[in-house]
Amino acid sequence: MNYQKPKGTRDILPNEVNVWQFMEEKGREIAARYNYKEIRTPTFEDCSLYKRSVGDTSDIVSKEMYEFTDKGDRKLALRPEGTAGVVRAAVENGLLNNALPIKLFYFSNCFRYENTQKGRYREFSQFGLECFGADGAEADAELIVLIDNYLRSLGINDAILLINSIGCPECRKNYNTALREFASKHYDNLCDDCKRRMNENPLRMLDCKNESCKQIFKNAPSILDYLCPECKEHFEKVKTLLSKAGVKFEIDAHLVRGLDYYTKTVFEFTHAGFDGKILTIAAGGRYDNLVAEIGGKPCSAIGVGTGLDRLKSLVSQNLISNAPLYYIANTDEVEIDNILLIAEKLRKNNYNVEMNLTNRSFKAQMKYANSINADYLIVIGKQELLDGAAAVKNLKTGELQDKINF
């Protein structure tokens, strides 16, 4: 039987891993610059964690989450997003009892059973950041600026930033009433999901993927007209700080994100570089009630996730500098054992080295060096062994470099 990878997954082959390493390296660099520390959490958690945090009525929980029962009859779920697990870890391990804010970042694989599309898989990778204990607009602006800088470090300078405020639970009550009244006038034309959401979670209707519903809700009331004074002041300050930082943005009054735990600021970075289709490449928002919701003491928080699978297709190979590869070829009169010792000496001096492991002829070695895209060639014959040095040839230009000692 010829096995194939499951639908919605992918093999990341050696010739593209360097792009992933580049994105992770830049992520770690930018996280350190803003004093974020890495955290790693389990791939699966108690199923109720996501139902409580993400929301029973969200598509992620109701349609896309991979759930299973283990041999101890425990209901578990593969991680559909990163925030809930990090919040659980922060609460369980007492991280929030330390001096605040606590800033955490992670690289994680997430899993959702959804329709696959360009840059979207059922197993996908995220670079996420979470900041706990800072309730001011400054934390919102800092995190958004961080992501803007991260994207630019990857050579992505033309992303579009969309921002909105979905207010707090109090000011959202009046908006939910207005949204229900609007939706009821279009009830017969709504999809079944939106008909259900109208009573369960009206805000979720604005995130519907059904095209006819999207057209209907373009004319829905704006939540910005229903913000309480505190939420309005918070959002105004976020906008002011972003403008001062030189970060361009557009206000999207219907941006709500697909997770129930968000409050106040929500944002997305989108890009049109996917065959003309505009897709989200990074998204996040504030979630001031989630820590208390899953058992911790009340603590404000804001986070963001960037989709590395989508970013990968936007990163230019020209930005990625790989350490040069040296190929050591032995002439027919030199034993390979001698080459092994030379290769190890060079590797200990931080050279990347490949050698003749399959007893190829000298001519075959030349072909092999080209096939693996070696940057430099070192030929070892009897004289080179005696001298303890050999000439280095640049295989890209054909030029001879200074001799290398071994």
Secondary structure as GFF3:
##gff-version 3
##sequence-region A 1 406
A	DSSP	alpha_helix	14	33	.	.	.	ID=ss1
A	DSSP	beta_strand	37	38	.	.	.	ID=ss2
A	DSSP	beta_strand	44	46	.	.	.	ID=ss3
A	DSSP	alpha_helix	47	53	.	.	.	ID=ss4
A	DSSP	alpha_helix	59	59	.	.	.	ID=ss5
A	DSSP	pi_helix	60	64	.	.	.	ID=ss6
A	DSSP	beta_strand	67	69	.	.	.	ID=ss7
A	DSSP	beta_strand	75	78	.	.	.	ID=ss8
A	DSSP	alpha_helix	83	92	.	.	.	ID=ss9
A	DSSP	three_ten_helix	95	97	.	.	.	ID=ss10
A	DSSP	beta_strand	102	111	.	.	.	ID=ss11
A	DSSP	beta_strand	123	132	.	.	.	ID=ss12
A	DSSP	alpha_helix	137	153	.	.	.	ID=ss13
A	DSSP	beta_strand	160	165	.	.	.	ID=ss14
A	DSSP	alpha_helix	169	184	.	.	.	ID=ss15
A	DSSP	three_ten_helix	187	189	.	.	.	ID=ss16
A	DSSP	alpha_helix	192	200	.	.	.	ID=ss17
A	DSSP	three_ten_helix	202	207	.	.	.	ID=ss18
A	DSSP	alpha_helix	211	217	.	.	.	ID=ss19
A	DSSP	three_ten_helix	223	226	.	.	.	ID=ss20
A	DSSP	alpha_helix	229	244	.	.	.	ID=ss21
A	DSSP	beta_strand	250	251	.	.	.	ID=ss22
A	DSSP	beta_strand	263	274	.	.	.	ID=ss23
A	DSSP	beta_strand	277	286	.	.	.	ID=ss24
A	DSSP	alpha_helix	290	293	.	.	.	ID=ss25
A	DSSP	beta_strand	301	307	.	.	.	ID=ss26
A	DSSP	alpha_helix	308	312	.	.	.	ID=ss27
A	DSSP	three_ten_helix	317	319	.	.	.	ID=ss28
A	DSSP	beta_strand	325	330	.	.	.	ID=ss29
A	DSSP	alpha_helix	336	348	.	.	.	ID=ss30
A	DSSP	beta_strand	352	355	.	.	.	ID=ss31
A	DSSP	alpha_helix	362	371	.	.	.	ID=ss32
A	DSSP	beta_strand	376	380	.	.	.	ID=ss33
A	DSSP	alpha_helix	382	387	.	.	.	ID=ss34
A	DSSP	beta_strand	389	394	.	.	.	ID=ss35
A	DSSP	beta_strand	400	405	.	.	.	ID=ss36
###
